[in-house]
Amino acid sequence: MIGQIKSREQNILLDRAGVDKVAEIISVKLEKAGVGKKDVLRVRLLMEEQLVKVAKHFDYKNEVVVKTGKRLGVPYIYVRYRGEEFDPTSQNDNIQIFYNDMGMSPQWSYRHGINTLYLKAPYQTPKSEVFLISAVVLAVIAGLLRTVIPADIMTMISDYALTPVSDAFMRVLGAFVRFMIFFSVIAGICSIESLSDFSKMGRHISSRMIIRTFVGTGISALIMLPFHKFGQGEIVEGTSQTGKIIELVFSIFPGDLITPFVEGNMLQIIFLAVIVGTVMLILGDKIEPVRILINSLTCLFSDIISIVCKLLPLYIFTSLLLLIWKNGIDLFIQLWKPLLFCIVICFIFLAVKVAYVCIRFRLNPIRFISTIKGTVLLGLVTASSSATLPDVIKINEKKLGISPKLNQFGVPFANLLIRSVVGMSLVLIVYYMAEYYSVPVNIGWLITAWLMCSILSIAAPPVSGGMLVVTGMLMTQLGIPVEGLAVAGLLGLLTDFLCTASIAGLGHCELLICADDLNMLDKEKLSALRK
């Protein structure tokens, strides 16, 4: 097969010992393929979970064929087994939800009496942040040459190279991202309620986190509002501000199913997705094939966007260079204000939550902060929730006394839903860009910004460049010139480190509170933090 290197197959009886043997084979092969140790461990845990389901379903008597190798430099794993149609990935339980968000979800298929599990393993490649920062540096260096490049040469380069590349990227991205948001929202709703064993926990955690996302985003918007000067909103004669708000609320309801996707109206697209997802929950197992199709489409569009976003550094370079040639570097000098807001608000959110937890459980603040500071710092230096996952789970169970059952489910789930600081970062980006371009702002604009930032902070595609995608939607919806999207993307990249650190700390606190509410907390383990 083209692009396949050193592929091997082995037949193994999938009894209890067989599950361990297959997992060990996968670990060894991935390590030899150059996959990092942490990612090898994550893949092993994920595949073990799927293999246990297969073994139990076939009474530990079925054989599997294990196949590993590389395609185009990316390690892969195949596990095939004969017999009746059985999809172990249909049960989105425990930590698998978080793996789905990381793009590590195994794919299942059935053909001619053979079930197949396929997984592309994560591979150690240079981080996307390295390429993005390199693109920014190169754009700034090239931008500073504007004084020595003749004006007609700059115009020719801008008109025939930079602008076409920038516009083409956004058109291609916009063509797919609307469907990505639509299907991911539906899949997210279905996956929550498909956790029958954890329905009570799912409802409690999801309602708690979603409410806090909207409230936290709203508080951030109010805190930052007095420090920004916008253009003046146009007052339409005979229309009161109350009328504008009512008009905004009812504009969420689309007149047909096509226009929202054509116009890119994300509020209407998300509304449609919520309706479809809710109806699918009501119908339950009656539409299981549809649910599988939705999950497949979500993966499809997520992969497409991931491929498109590989060109993100090129887009950042061209867009920033255009901005610098047009406006100079004044736009970047002013970035200190939104970054300062991000630092202050992240600190306030985390400090308030830590103080509440320490008061509620009578904990020593210094001991509690010392317990969770490791994951907070790890999030700060990596900007990766996946990197903090193993440490968060260990601390929650061993030191905070959170039930393993809740911990394994709640940690990845909370990572997906603690989005108040992400909503805050979106608010500060649109505030900054609206101020720079003197965009007319009134109460209707502010309410739209709050709703959009809150919703899109949860629905942002979990791929590299996902935040840039939703930022572009926000700017279009709020009348901010899209030519500033490169600066908005840079600002989002910088704030992501602070937001990830804050989410890591908030996750400990929120899950500790949820465990107490659900009577799933071993308070004896907290005694060490009270001294």
C-alpha positions as CSV (number, residue, x, y, z in Angstrom):
1,M,0.0,0.0,0.0
2,I,1.4,3.4,-1.0
3,G,2.9,5.3,2.0
4,Q,2.7,2.3,4.3
5,I,5.9,1.5,6.2
6,K,6.7,-1.7,8.1
7,S,3.1,-2.8,8.6
8,R,2.7,-5.9,10.8
9,E,-0.3,-8.1,11.6
10,Q,-0.9,-10.4,14.5
11,N,-3.8,-12.7,15.5
12,I,-4.6,-12.6,19.2
13,L,-7.3,-14.2,21.3
14,L,-9.1,-11.4,23.0
15,D,-9.5,-12.8,26.4
16,R,-8.5,-10.8,29.5
17,A,-4.8,-11.5,28.9
18,G,-5.3,-10.8,25.3
19,V,-6.5,-7.2,26.0
20,D,-3.2,-6.6,27.9
21,K,-1.2,-8.1,25.1
22,V,-2.8,-6.0,22.4
23,A,-2.3,-2.9,24.4
24,E,1.3,-3.7,25.0
25,I,1.9,-4.4,21.3
26,I,0.3,-1.0,20.5
27,S,2.5,0.8,23.0
28,V,5.8,-0.8,21.8
29,K,5.0,-0.1,18.1
30,L,4.0,3.5,18.8
31,E,7.2,4.2,20.8
32,K,9.3,2.8,17.9
33,A,7.4,5.0,15.6
34,G,8.5,8.1,17.5
35,V,5.3,8.9,19.4
36,G,5.9,10.6,22.8
37,K,5.5,8.6,26.0
38,K,2.5,10.6,27.3
39,D,0.7,10.2,24.0
40,V,1.5,6.5,23.9
41,L,-0.1,6.2,27.4
42,R,-3.2,8.1,26.3
43,V,-3.6,5.9,23.2
44,R,-3.1,2.7,25.2
45,L,-5.7,3.7,27.8
46,L,-8.2,4.7,25.0
47,M,-7.7,1.5,23.0
48,E,-7.8,-0.7,26.2
49,E,-11.2,0.8,26.9
50,Q,-12.5,-0.2,23.4
51,L,-10.9,-3.6,23.5
52,V,-12.5,-4.5,26.9
53,K,-15.9,-3.7,25.4
54,V,-15.2,-5.9,22.4
55,A,-13.9,-8.8,24.6
56,K,-17.0,-8.6,26.9
57,H,-19.4,-8.5,23.9
58,F,-17.9,-11.7,22.4
59,D,-17.5,-13.5,25.8
60,Y,-13.7,-13.3,25.6
61,K,-13.7,-15.9,22.8
62,N,-13.1,-13.8,19.7
63,E,-9.8,-13.2,18.0
64,V,-8.6,-9.9,16.8
65,V,-6.0,-8.9,14.1
66,V,-3.7,-6.1,15.2
67,K,-2.0,-4.0,12.5
68,T,0.3,-1.0,13.0
69,G,2.4,1.1,10.7
70,K,2.7,4.5,9.1
71,R,1.0,6.4,6.4
72,L,2.5,9.5,5.1
73,G,4.6,9.7,8.3
74,V,1.6,9.4,10.6
75,P,1.5,6.2,12.8
76,Y,-1.8,4.3,12.7
77,I,-3.5,1.3,14.4
78,Y,-6.0,-1.2,13.0
79,V,-7.8,-3.7,15.1
80,R,-10.1,-6.1,13.2
81,Y,-12.4,-8.8,14.5
82,R,-15.0,-11.0,12.8
83,G,-18.5,-11.6,14.0
84,E,-21.7,-9.6,14.3
85,E,-21.8,-5.9,13.9
86,F,-20.6,-4.3,17.2
87,D,-19.4,-0.6,17.6
88,P,-17.6,-0.1,20.9
89,T,-17.1,3.6,20.1
90,S,-20.9,4.3,20.2
91,Q,-20.7,4.4,24.0
92,N,-19.1,7.8,24.7
93,D,-18.2,7.0,28.3
94,N,-15.7,8.2,30.7
95,I,-12.5,9.8,29.4
96,Q,-13.4,9.1,25.7
97,I,-15.3,12.4,25.5
98,F,-12.1,14.3,26.0
99,Y,-10.2,12.1,23.6
100,N,-12.8,13.0,21.0
101,D,-12.1,16.7,21.6
102,M,-8.4,16.0,21.2
103,G,-9.0,14.5,17.8
104,M,-7.9,11.0,19.0
105,S,-11.3,9.3,18.6
106,P,-11.1,5.8,17.1
107,Q,-13.1,5.2,14.0
108,W,-15.3,2.1,13.6
109,S,-16.6,0.5,10.4
110,Y,-18.2,-2.8,9.5
111,R,-18.0,-4.6,6.1
112,H,-18.4,-8.2,4.9
113,G,-18.6,-9.5,8.5
114,I,-15.5,-7.7,9.7
115,N,-15.5,-5.0,12.3
116,T,-12.6,-2.5,12.1
117,L,-11.3,0.0,14.7
118,Y,-8.9,2.5,13.2
119,L,-6.9,5.2,15.1
120,K,-4.4,7.7,13.8
121,A,-1.9,8.2,16.7
122,P,-0.6,11.6,17.7
123,Y,2.8,12.2,16.3
124,Q,5.6,14.5,17.6
125,T,5.7,17.3,15.1
126,P,6.7,20.9,15.7
127,K,3.8,22.6,17.6
128,S,1.5,24.8,15.6
129,E,2.3,27.7,18.0
130,V,5.9,27.6,16.7
131,F,4.8,28.1,13.1
132,L,2.3,30.8,14.1
133,I,4.9,32.8,16.1
134,S,7.4,32.4,13.3
135,A,4.8,33.8,10.9
136,V,4.2,36.8,13.1
137,V,8.0,37.5,13.5
138,L,8.5,37.2,9.7
139,A,5.5,39.5,9.0
140,V,6.8,42.1,11.4
141,I,10.3,42.0,9.9
142,A,8.9,42.3,6.4
143,G,6.5,45.0,7.5
144,L,9.4,47.1,8.8
145,L,10.8,47.2,5.3
146,R,7.9,49.3,4.1
147,T,10.0,52.4,4.2
148,V,12.6,51.0,1.7
149,I,10.2,49.2,-0.7
150,P,8.8,51.4,-3.5
151,A,5.1,52.1,-3.2
152,D,4.2,50.6,-6.6
153,I,6.1,47.3,-5.7
154,M,4.2,47.1,-2.4
155,T,0.9,47.7,-4.2
156,M,1.6,45.0,-6.8
157,I,2.6,42.4,-4.1
158,S,-0.5,43.3,-2.0
159,D,-2.9,43.1,-4.9
160,Y,-1.6,40.0,-6.7
161,A,-0.1,37.9,-3.9
162,L,-1.0,38.8,-0.3
163,T,-4.7,39.8,-0.7
164,P,-5.7,36.8,-2.9
165,V,-4.0,34.3,-0.5
166,S,-5.6,35.9,2.5
167,D,-9.1,36.0,0.9
168,A,-8.8,32.5,-0.5
169,F,-8.0,31.1,3.0
170,M,-11.0,32.7,4.6
171,R,-13.4,31.7,1.9
172,V,-12.3,28.0,2.1
173,L,-12.4,28.1,5.9
174,G,-15.9,29.7,5.9
175,A,-17.2,27.1,3.4
176,F,-16.7,24.3,6.0
177,V,-16.8,25.8,9.4
178,R,-20.5,26.5,9.5
179,F,-21.2,22.8,9.0
180,M,-18.5,22.0,11.6
181,I,-20.2,24.1,14.2
182,F,-23.7,22.7,13.3
183,F,-22.7,19.0,13.5
184,S,-20.4,19.4,16.6
185,V,-23.2,21.1,18.6
186,I,-25.6,18.2,17.8
187,A,-22.9,15.6,18.5
188,G,-22.1,17.3,21.8
189,I,-25.7,17.3,22.9
190,C,-26.2,13.6,22.0
191,S,-22.9,12.5,23.7
192,I,-23.9,14.1,27.0
193,E,-27.2,12.3,27.3
194,S,-25.8,9.1,25.8
195,L,-24.0,8.6,29.1
196,S,-26.8,6.7,30.8
197,D,-24.7,5.8,33.8
198,F,-23.6,9.3,34.3
199,S,-26.8,11.2,33.3
200,K,-27.2,12.7,36.7
201,M,-23.6,13.9,36.8
202,G,-23.8,15.1,33.2
203,R,-26.9,17.3,33.8
204,H,-25.4,18.7,37.0
205,I,-22.0,19.5,35.6
206,S,-23.2,20.8,32.2
207,S,-25.9,23.1,33.6
208,R,-23.5,24.4,36.2
209,M,-20.7,25.1,33.7
210,I,-22.9,26.5,30.9
211,I,-24.5,29.0,33.3
212,R,-21.2,30.1,34.6
213,T,-19.9,30.6,31.1
214,F,-22.7,33.0,30.3
215,V,-22.4,34.8,33.6
216,G,-18.6,35.0,33.5
217,T,-18.6,36.3,29.9
218,G,-21.2,38.9,30.9
219,I,-19.2,40.0,33.9
220,S,-16.1,40.3,31.8
221,A,-18.0,42.4,29.2
222,L,-19.2,44.8,31.9
223,I,-15.8,45.1,33.5
224,M,-14.1,46.0,30.3
225,L,-16.8,48.2,28.8
226,P,-15.9,51.5,30.6
227,F,-12.3,51.3,29.4
228,H,-13.1,51.2,25.6
229,K,-14.3,54.0,23.4
230,F,-16.4,52.9,20.4
231,G,-18.1,54.6,17.6
232,Q,-21.6,55.9,18.3
233,G,-24.5,53.5,17.3
234,E,-27.0,54.8,14.8
235,I,-30.5,55.4,16.3
236,V,-33.3,54.3,14.0
237,E,-36.2,56.7,14.3
238,G,-39.2,55.1,16.1
239,T,-37.2,52.1,17.4
240,S,-36.5,52.0,21.1
241,Q,-33.5,50.2,22.7
242,T,-36.1,47.7,24.1
243,G,-37.3,47.1,20.6
244,K,-33.8,46.5,19.4
245,I,-33.3,43.8,22.1
246,I,-36.6,42.1,21.2
247,E,-35.6,42.2,17.6
248,L,-32.3,40.7,18.4
249,V,-33.9,37.8,20.4
250,F,-36.4,37.0,17.7
251,S,-33.7,37.2,15.0
252,I,-32.3,34.0,16.4
253,F,-35.2,32.1,14.8
254,P,-34.5,31.4,11.1
255,G,-37.1,31.7,8.4
256,D,-35.8,28.6,6.5
257,L,-33.1,26.0,6.8
258,I,-30.8,27.3,4.1
259,T,-30.3,31.0,4.7
260,P,-28.4,30.7,8.0
261,F,-25.7,28.6,6.3
262,V,-25.6,30.9,3.2
263,E,-25.3,34.1,5.3
264,G,-23.2,32.5,8.1
265,N,-25.6,33.6,10.8
266,M,-24.1,31.6,13.7
267,L,-26.8,32.3,16.2
268,Q,-29.4,30.8,13.9
269,I,-27.1,27.9,13.0
270,I,-26.5,27.0,16.6
271,F,-30.3,27.4,17.3
272,L,-31.0,24.9,14.6
273,A,-28.4,22.5,15.9
274,V,-29.8,22.7,19.4
275,I,-33.3,21.9,18.1
276,V,-32.0,18.9,16.1
277,G,-29.9,17.7,19.0
278,T,-32.8,17.9,21.4
279,V,-35.2,16.0,19.2
280,M,-32.5,13.3,18.7
281,L,-32.3,13.0,22.5
282,I,-36.0,12.5,22.7
283,L,-36.0,9.8,20.0
284,G,-33.1,8.0,21.6
285,D,-32.2,4.6,20.1
286,K,-34.8,4.9,17.4
287,I,-32.4,7.0,15.3
288,E,-29.1,5.4,16.3
289,P,-27.9,5.3,12.6
290,V,-28.5,9.1,12.4
291,R,-26.5,9.7,15.5
292,I,-23.6,7.6,14.1
293,L,-23.9,9.6,10.8
294,I,-23.7,12.9,12.8
295,N,-20.6,11.8,14.6
296,S,-19.0,10.8,11.3
297,L,-19.9,14.2,9.8
298,T,-18.5,15.9,12.8
299,C,-15.2,14.0,12.4
300,L,-15.2,14.7,8.7
301,F,-15.6,18.5,8.9
302,S,-13.2,18.6,11.9
303,D,-10.5,16.8,9.8
304,I,-11.2,19.1,6.8
305,I,-10.8,22.2,9.0
306,S,-7.6,20.7,10.5
307,I,-6.2,20.4,7.0
308,V,-7.2,23.9,6.0
309,C,-5.7,25.3,9.3
310,K,-2.3,23.9,8.4
311,L,-2.1,26.9,6.1
312,L,-2.9,29.2,9.1
313,P,0.7,30.5,9.4
314,L,0.6,31.5,5.8
315,Y,-2.6,33.4,6.4
316,I,-1.2,35.1,9.5
317,F,1.9,36.2,7.6
318,T,0.0,37.6,4.6
319,S,-2.7,39.3,6.7
320,L,-0.3,40.8,9.2
321,L,2.0,42.1,6.5
322,L,-0.9,43.7,4.8
323,L,-1.9,45.4,8.0
324,I,1.6,46.7,8.8
325,W,2.1,48.0,5.3
326,K,-1.3,49.8,5.6
327,N,-1.3,51.0,9.2
328,G,2.2,50.7,10.5
329,I,2.8,49.0,13.9
330,D,0.5,51.2,16.0
331,L,-2.1,48.4,16.1
332,F,0.4,46.0,17.8
333,I,1.7,48.6,20.3
334,Q,-1.8,48.9,21.7
335,L,-2.0,45.1,22.5
336,W,-0.9,45.7,26.0
337,K,-4.4,46.8,27.1
338,P,-6.3,43.6,26.1
339,L,-3.4,41.4,27.5
340,L,-3.6,43.3,30.8
341,F,-7.3,42.8,31.0
342,C,-6.9,39.1,30.3
343,I,-4.3,38.7,33.1
344,V,-6.4,40.7,35.6
345,I,-9.7,38.9,34.9
346,C,-8.2,35.4,34.8
347,F,-6.7,36.2,38.2
348,I,-9.9,37.5,39.6
349,F,-12.0,34.5,38.4
350,L,-9.5,32.0,39.8
351,A,-8.9,33.9,43.0
352,V,-12.7,34.2,43.7
353,K,-13.3,30.5,43.0
354,V,-10.3,29.4,45.2
355,A,-11.5,31.6,48.0
356,Y,-15.0,30.2,47.8
357,V,-13.7,26.6,47.9
358,C,-11.4,27.3,50.8
359,I,-14.2,28.9,52.8
360,R,-16.8,26.2,51.9
361,F,-14.5,23.3,52.8
362,R,-12.5,25.2,55.5
363,L,-9.2,24.6,53.7
364,N,-5.9,26.3,54.2
365,P,-5.6,28.6,51.2
366,I,-1.8,28.2,51.0
367,R,-2.0,24.4,51.1
368,F,-4.8,24.2,48.5
369,I,-3.0,26.6,46.1
370,S,0.2,24.6,46.5
371,T,-1.8,21.4,45.6
372,I,-3.2,22.8,42.4
373,K,-0.4,25.1,41.3
374,G,1.4,22.4,39.3
375,T,-1.4,21.9,36.8
376,V,-2.0,25.7,36.6
377,L,1.6,26.3,35.7
378,L,1.6,23.4,33.2
379,G,-1.4,24.9,31.5
380,L,0.3,28.3,31.4
381,V,3.5,27.0,29.7
382,T,1.8,24.6,27.3
383,A,-1.6,26.2,26.5
384,S,-2.8,22.6,26.2
385,S,-5.7,21.1,28.3
386,S,-4.6,17.7,27.2
387,A,-1.2,18.1,28.7
388,T,-2.8,18.9,32.1
389,L,-5.3,16.0,32.0
390,P,-3.2,13.2,33.7
391,D,-2.1,15.5,36.6
392,V,-5.6,16.9,37.1
393,I,-7.1,13.4,37.4
394,K,-4.4,12.3,39.8
395,I,-4.7,15.3,42.1
396,N,-8.5,15.2,42.2
397,E,-8.5,11.6,43.2
398,K,-5.5,11.3,45.5
399,K,-5.4,14.7,47.2
400,L,-8.9,16.2,46.9
401,G,-10.9,13.0,47.5
402,I,-13.1,13.2,44.4
403,S,-14.7,9.9,43.5
404,P,-12.8,8.1,40.7
405,K,-16.2,7.5,39.0
406,L,-16.9,11.2,38.9
407,N,-13.3,12.1,38.3
408,Q,-12.8,10.0,35.1
409,F,-16.0,11.5,33.6
410,G,-16.0,15.0,35.1
411,V,-12.4,16.1,34.3
412,P,-12.6,15.8,30.5
413,F,-16.2,17.0,30.6
414,A,-15.4,20.1,32.7
415,N,-12.5,20.9,30.3
416,L,-15.0,21.2,27.5
417,L,-17.5,23.3,29.5
418,I,-15.4,25.6,31.7
419,R,-15.4,28.4,29.1
420,S,-16.0,31.6,31.0
421,V,-12.4,32.7,30.5
422,V,-12.5,31.8,26.8
423,G,-15.7,33.9,26.5
424,M,-13.8,36.7,28.2
425,S,-10.9,36.4,25.8
426,L,-13.4,36.6,22.9
427,V,-15.0,39.7,24.4
428,L,-11.7,41.5,24.9
429,I,-10.7,40.7,21.3
430,V,-13.9,42.1,19.8
431,Y,-13.8,45.1,22.1
432,Y,-10.3,45.9,21.1
433,M,-10.9,45.5,17.4
434,A,-14.2,47.5,17.6
435,E,-12.4,50.3,19.3
436,Y,-9.6,50.3,16.8
437,Y,-11.9,50.5,13.9
438,S,-14.4,52.9,15.6
439,V,-17.3,50.4,15.0
440,P,-20.7,51.9,16.0
441,V,-21.8,50.2,19.3
442,N,-25.1,50.3,21.1
443,I,-26.9,48.1,23.6
444,G,-28.1,45.7,20.9
445,W,-24.5,45.3,19.7
446,L,-23.3,44.6,23.2
447,I,-26.0,42.0,23.9
448,T,-25.2,40.3,20.6
449,A,-21.5,40.3,21.5
450,W,-22.2,38.7,24.9
451,L,-24.5,36.0,23.5
452,M,-22.1,35.2,20.6
453,C,-19.0,35.1,22.7
454,S,-20.7,32.9,25.3
455,I,-22.0,30.4,22.8
456,L,-19.0,30.3,20.5
457,S,-16.6,29.8,23.5
458,I,-18.4,26.5,24.0
459,A,-18.9,25.6,20.3
460,A,-15.4,26.5,19.1
461,P,-14.0,23.8,16.8
462,P,-11.5,21.7,18.8
463,V,-8.8,22.1,16.1
464,S,-5.7,24.2,15.6
465,G,-7.1,27.6,14.5
466,G,-10.5,26.9,15.9
467,M,-10.5,30.1,17.9
468,L,-9.5,32.1,14.8
469,V,-12.5,30.6,13.1
470,V,-15.0,31.7,15.7
471,T,-13.3,35.1,16.0
472,G,-13.8,35.6,12.3
473,M,-17.5,34.8,12.7
474,L,-17.8,37.3,15.6
475,M,-16.1,40.1,13.6
476,T,-18.4,39.5,10.7
477,Q,-21.5,39.3,12.8
478,L,-20.6,42.5,14.8
479,G,-19.6,44.6,11.8
480,I,-15.8,44.6,12.5
481,P,-13.6,44.7,9.3
482,V,-12.2,41.2,8.7
483,E,-8.9,42.8,7.6
484,G,-8.0,42.9,11.3
485,L,-8.5,39.2,11.8
486,A,-4.8,38.5,11.8
487,V,-4.2,40.8,14.8
488,A,-7.3,39.2,16.5
489,G,-5.7,35.8,15.9
490,L,-2.4,36.9,17.4
491,L,-4.2,38.2,20.4
492,G,-6.2,35.0,20.8
493,L,-2.9,33.0,20.6
494,L,-1.4,35.0,23.4
495,T,-4.4,34.9,25.7
496,D,-4.8,31.1,25.1
497,F,-1.9,30.5,27.5
498,L,-3.5,32.5,30.3
499,C,-7.0,31.0,29.7
500,T,-5.7,27.4,29.7
501,A,-3.9,28.0,33.1
502,S,-7.1,29.5,34.5
503,I,-9.3,26.6,33.2
504,A,-6.9,24.1,34.9
505,G,-7.3,25.8,38.3
506,L,-11.1,26.4,37.9
507,G,-11.5,22.7,36.9
508,H,-10.2,21.5,40.3
509,C,-12.5,23.9,42.1
510,E,-15.6,23.2,40.1
511,L,-15.3,19.4,40.2
512,L,-14.6,19.6,44.0
513,I,-17.9,21.5,44.4
514,C,-19.8,19.1,42.1
515,A,-18.4,16.1,44.0
516,D,-19.7,17.5,47.3
517,D,-23.1,18.3,45.7
518,L,-23.4,14.7,44.4
519,N,-22.1,13.1,47.6
520,M,-19.1,11.7,45.7
521,L,-16.4,13.4,47.9
522,D,-14.1,11.7,50.4
523,K,-13.8,14.6,52.8
524,E,-11.2,12.7,54.9
525,K,-8.6,13.3,52.1
526,L,-9.3,17.0,52.4
527,S,-8.2,17.0,56.0
528,A,-4.6,17.2,55.0
529,L,-5.4,20.6,53.4
530,R,-7.0,22.0,56.6
531,K,-3.9,22.1,58.8
